[in-house]
Amino acid sequence: MPKIKTHKATAKRIKVTGTGKILRSRGFQNHKKSAKSKRSLRKMDDMFVANAGMKRRIRALVPGLKAK
């Protein structure tokens, strides 16, 4: 049986906190920035906790993740 490979693009885009929460960044940051408010662009800079469905997907793509 072959090893399960990590999806490298996903692994680079997520972080795991000390308590095991998975953080991910928001999308829609790179295109048509002039049409977006400065407030919304600042809010997009922050990483936020992934919801249950996103956690399931991330765990499938990054099998060696040490997250709860």
Backbone as JSON Lines, residues from 0, in Angstrom:
{"i":0,"aa":"M","n":[0.85,-1.18,0.0],"ca":[0.0,0.0,0.0],"c":[0.89,1.25,0.0]}
{"i":1,"aa":"P","n":[0.69,2.19,-0.93],"ca":[1.54,3.38,-0.98],"c":[1.24,4.35,0.16]}
{"i":2,"aa":"K","n":[2.2,5.19,0.42],"ca":[2.02,6.2,1.46],"c":[1.0,7.24,1.0]}
{"i":3,"aa":"I","n":[0.33,7.86,1.97],"ca":[-0.61,8.94,1.67],"c":[0.21,10.22,1.53]}
{"i":4,"aa":"K","n":[0.07,10.89,0.41],"ca":[0.85,12.1,0.18],"c":[0.13,13.33,0.72]}
{"i":5,"aa":"T","n":[0.9,14.27,1.27],"ca":[0.38,15.54,1.76],"c":[0.15,16.47,0.58]}
{"i":6,"aa":"H","n":[-0.98,17.17,0.59],"ca":[-1.25,18.18,-0.42],"c":[-0.5,19.44,0.0]}
{"i":7,"aa":"K","n":[0.64,19.7,-0.66],"ca":[1.57,20.74,-0.22],"c":[0.97,22.14,-0.26]}
{"i":8,"aa":"A","n":[0.13,22.43,-1.25],"ca":[-0.47,23.76,-1.34],"c":[-1.36,24.04,-0.13]}
{"i":9,"aa":"T","n":[-2.1,23.01,0.32],"ca":[-2.95,23.16,1.49],"c":[-2.1,23.31,2.75]}
{"i":10,"aa":"A","n":[-1.05,22.52,2.86],"ca":[-0.2,22.56,4.03],"c":[0.44,23.93,4.22]}
{"i":11,"aa":"K","n":[0.75,24.63,3.13],"ca":[1.36,25.95,3.21],"c":[0.36,27.03,3.6]}
{"i":12,"aa":"R","n":[-0.93,26.77,3.42],"ca":[-1.95,27.8,3.64],"c":[-2.62,27.72,5.0]}
{"i":13,"aa":"I","n":[-2.32,26.7,5.78],"ca":[-2.97,26.56,7.09],"c":[-1.95,26.59,8.2]}
{"i":14,"aa":"K","n":[-2.43,26.89,9.4],"ca":[-1.6,26.84,10.6],"c":[-2.4,26.15,11.68]}
{"i":15,"aa":"V","n":[-1.69,25.53,12.61],"ca":[-2.33,24.88,13.75],"c":[-1.9,25.62,15.01]}
{"i":16,"aa":"T","n":[-2.87,25.99,15.86],"ca":[-2.56,26.69,17.1],"c":[-2.02,25.71,18.12]}
{"i":17,"aa":"G","n":[-1.56,26.23,19.24],"ca":[-1.05,25.39,20.31],"c":[-2.11,24.48,20.91]}
{"i":18,"aa":"T","n":[-3.37,24.92,20.85],"ca":[-4.46,24.11,21.39],"c":[-5.02,23.14,20.36]}
{"i":19,"aa":"G","n":[-4.51,23.18,19.12],"ca":[-4.93,22.22,18.1],"c":[-5.99,22.72,17.14]}
{"i":20,"aa":"K","n":[-6.34,24.0,17.21],"ca":[-7.32,24.54,16.26],"c":[-6.64,24.78,14.92]}
{"i":21,"aa":"I","n":[-7.39,24.59,13.84],"ca":[-6.88,24.82,12.49],"c":[-7.27,26.22,12.05]}
{"i":22,"aa":"L","n":[-6.27,27.02,11.66],"ca":[-6.51,28.38,11.17],"c":[-6.3,28.4,9.67]}
{"i":23,"aa":"R","n":[-7.14,29.15,8.98],"ca":[-6.96,29.32,7.54],"c":[-7.2,30.78,7.19]}
{"i":24,"aa":"S","n":[-6.68,31.2,6.05],"ca":[-6.85,32.58,5.62],"c":[-8.08,32.7,4.73]}
{"i":25,"aa":"R","n":[-8.53,33.91,4.55],"ca":[-9.71,34.18,3.73],"c":[-9.31,34.31,2.27]}
{"i":26,"aa":"G","n":[-10.26,34.08,1.38],"ca":[-10.01,34.23,-0.04],"c":[-10.35,35.64,-0.53]}
{"i":27,"aa":"F","n":[-10.39,35.82,-1.83],"ca":[-10.78,37.08,-2.48],"c":[-9.87,38.24,-2.12]}
{"i":28,"aa":"Q","n":[-8.58,37.99,-1.94],"ca":[-7.68,39.06,-1.51],"c":[-6.85,39.66,-2.63]}
{"i":29,"aa":"N","n":[-6.75,39.0,-3.78],"ca":[-5.76,39.43,-4.75],"c":[-6.31,40.12,-6.0]}
{"i":30,"aa":"H","n":[-7.61,40.07,-6.21],"ca":[-8.15,40.58,-7.47],"c":[-9.18,41.67,-7.18]}
{"i":31,"aa":"K","n":[-9.09,42.76,-7.93],"ca":[-10.01,43.9,-7.8],"c":[-10.02,44.48,-6.39]}
{"i":32,"aa":"K","n":[-8.84,44.76,-5.89],"ca":[-8.74,45.3,-4.53],"c":[-9.3,46.71,-4.42]}
{"i":33,"aa":"S","n":[-9.24,47.47,-5.5],"ca":[-9.72,48.85,-5.44],"c":[-11.23,48.91,-5.24]}
{"i":34,"aa":"A","n":[-11.94,47.87,-5.62],"ca":[-13.39,47.85,-5.45],"c":[-13.8,47.46,-4.04]}
{"i":35,"aa":"K","n":[-12.87,46.91,-3.26],"ca":[-13.19,46.47,-1.91],"c":[-12.82,47.57,-0.92]}
{"i":36,"aa":"S","n":[-13.57,47.64,0.16],"ca":[-13.28,48.65,1.17],"c":[-12.0,48.29,1.91]}
{"i":37,"aa":"K","n":[-11.35,49.32,2.44],"ca":[-10.1,49.09,3.16],"c":[-10.36,48.27,4.42]}
{"i":38,"aa":"R","n":[-11.53,48.47,5.01],"ca":[-11.89,47.7,6.21],"c":[-11.99,46.21,5.89]}
{"i":39,"aa":"S","n":[-12.64,45.88,4.77],"ca":[-12.78,44.46,4.41],"c":[-11.43,43.85,4.06]}
{"i":40,"aa":"L","n":[-10.55,44.63,3.42],"ca":[-9.23,44.11,3.09],"c":[-8.41,43.85,4.34]}
{"i":41,"aa":"R","n":[-8.53,44.71,5.35],"ca":[-7.84,44.49,6.62],"c":[-8.36,43.24,7.31]}
{"i":42,"aa":"K","n":[-9.67,43.02,7.26],"ca":[-10.26,41.84,7.9],"c":[-9.82,40.56,7.21]}
{"i":43,"aa":"M","n":[-9.56,40.62,5.9],"ca":[-9.12,39.46,5.16],"c":[-7.68,39.05,5.51]}
{"i":44,"aa":"D","n":[-6.9,39.98,6.07],"ca":[-5.52,39.68,6.43],"c":[-5.43,38.67,7.56]}
{"i":45,"aa":"D","n":[-6.42,38.66,8.45],"ca":[-6.39,37.79,9.62],"c":[-6.73,36.36,9.24]}
{"i":46,"aa":"M","n":[-6.14,35.44,9.97],"ca":[-6.5,34.03,9.82],"c":[-7.64,33.75,10.79]}
{"i":47,"aa":"F","n":[-8.51,32.83,10.45],"ca":[-9.62,32.5,11.33],"c":[-9.79,31.0,11.43]}
{"i":48,"aa":"V","n":[-10.52,30.57,12.45],"ca":[-10.68,29.15,12.75],"c":[-11.56,28.51,11.68]}
{"i":49,"aa":"A","n":[-11.12,27.38,11.16],"ca":[-11.87,26.66,10.13],"c":[-13.08,25.97,10.76]}
{"i":50,"aa":"N","n":[-14.19,25.92,10.03],"ca":[-15.4,25.25,10.54],"c":[-15.27,23.73,10.35]}
{"i":51,"aa":"A","n":[-16.28,22.99,10.79],"ca":[-16.2,21.53,10.82],"c":[-16.0,20.93,9.43]}
{"i":52,"aa":"G","n":[-16.72,21.41,8.43],"ca":[-16.59,20.87,7.08],"c":[-15.22,21.13,6.49]}
{"i":53,"aa":"M","n":[-14.7,22.33,6.75],"ca":[-13.37,22.67,6.25],"c":[-12.3,21.85,6.96]}
{"i":54,"aa":"K","n":[-12.47,21.61,8.26],"ca":[-11.52,20.78,9.01],"c":[-11.44,19.38,8.43]}
{"i":55,"aa":"R","n":[-12.6,18.83,8.08],"ca":[-12.65,17.48,7.51],"c":[-11.87,17.44,6.2]}
{"i":56,"aa":"R","n":[-12.05,18.44,5.38],"ca":[-11.35,18.51,4.09],"c":[-9.85,18.68,4.28]}
{"i":57,"aa":"I","n":[-9.46,19.53,5.22],"ca":[-8.05,19.79,5.47],"c":[-7.36,18.54,6.0]}
{"i":58,"aa":"R","n":[-8.02,17.82,6.89],"ca":[-7.43,16.59,7.44],"c":[-7.22,15.54,6.36]}
{"i":59,"aa":"A","n":[-8.12,15.5,5.38],"ca":[-7.96,14.54,4.28],"c":[-6.77,14.92,3.39]}
{"i":60,"aa":"L","n":[-6.56,16.22,3.2],"ca":[-5.48,16.68,2.34],"c":[-4.12,16.68,3.03]}
{"i":61,"aa":"V","n":[-4.12,16.89,4.36],"ca":[-2.87,16.94,5.13],"c":[-2.96,15.88,6.23]}
{"i":62,"aa":"P","n":[-2.62,14.63,5.91],"ca":[-2.83,13.54,6.86],"c":[-1.97,13.59,8.11]}
{"i":63,"aa":"G","n":[-0.8,14.2,8.07],"ca":[0.1,14.22,9.23],"c":[-0.15,15.37,10.17]}
{"i":64,"aa":"L","n":[-1.29,16.04,10.06],"ca":[-1.57,17.24,10.84],"c":[-1.86,16.88,12.3]}
{"i":65,"aa":"K","n":[-1.24,17.63,13.2],"ca":[-1.45,17.4,14.64],"c":[-2.51,18.38,15.14]}
{"i":66,"aa":"A","n":[-3.76,18.12,14.79],"ca":[-4.84,19.01,15.18],"c":[-5.97,18.21,15.82]}
{"i":67,"aa":"K","n":[-6.74,18.9,16.65],"ca":[-7.88,18.25,17.33],"c":[-9.12,18.35,16.49]}
